[in-house]
Amino acid sequence: MTPHRPITEKAGVRAERVLILTHGAAEVTEGVMPMVLSVVDARGVEVVTTDEEAAKHPALAGRTIIAPTDLRPGGVDLVLVLGGDGSILRALSREATTGAPVLGVNYGRVGFLASVEQSDLERGIGRALNGEYITLGLPSLKAEWSEGTLQAVNDLAFLRGGESRLADLSYSVSGEPVATVRCDGLICSTPVGSTAYNLAAGGPTVSWRVKCFVLSFIAAHHLDTRPLVLAADEILTVTNSAIVGDCDVLADGVRIATLPPGRSIDVGLGGEEVHLAIFPESSFFRRYREKFGRP
């Protein structure tokens, strides 16, 4: 598998073009779209769009339509996402190969990945277009098995499938067997994904600057089962050890495959680097305190 690259951090630059992506439900952002466009236009930045977004929002009529692969790296093309963490994740995954930074405006419930809140929309967009952000180059997961490869920005989950009451999952690290666990499933998470499904399952929260990935378990039927933090260059092998019963494999919450009994998947931090734009003051720990702390 491809070795993990170090986490990178780069200063932003003034945008020449901005690709606006929005929440899956058009009604969430259609009311604010004219204002967002006026803010961008007033700064002389070109707005580009996709076929999907143009169909969702009449306000984007007449804007240049591009393919995601047409984006340029380094910040001259900025991806502005008006949506929740799911929308931001999809943008990070889709735009990873281009090197274009993705900056989120929170139109979801939590918005842990977003740097701009709705109450600060105009000012936040202006700062983003001026390049007043830093871009974190963050790792993603890559899984390889006999049927091919897949990637995940947040997490890979292995869940009991069909009518199976439990999954029997064995795992090893870099060829060293560790354990077989009876459980509802297990989650392999990046640092970015550590505050999502992993956190809900009782796994540890990991700073975005830590080079590692996390293994956590869902409803394990062993009192001594605990989460495990793995190094960036280690490879986790997950095997469905059940006699009968497939496991569902989900990448960032989307079911993409099944793992039959006796089959294995190798997982590591070998996926494409994703490029999250954040404001300097909007640190991981500030987000953690504001989004998950007690009022």
Secondary structure, 3 states (H helix, E strand, C coil): CCCCCCCEEEECCCCCEEEEEECCCHHHCCCCHHHHHHHHHHCCCEEEECHHHHHHCHHHCCCEECCHHHCCCCCCEEEEEEECHHHHHHHHHHHHHHCCCEEEEECCCCCCCCCECHHHHHHHHHHHHCCCCEEEEECCEEEEECCEEEEECCEEEEEECCCCCCEEEEEEECCEEEEEEEECEEEEECCHHHHCHHHHCCCCCCCCCCCEEEEEEECCCCCCCCCEEEECCCCEEEEECCCCCCEEEEECCEEEEEECCCCEEEEECCCCCEEEEECCCCCHHHHHHHHHCCC
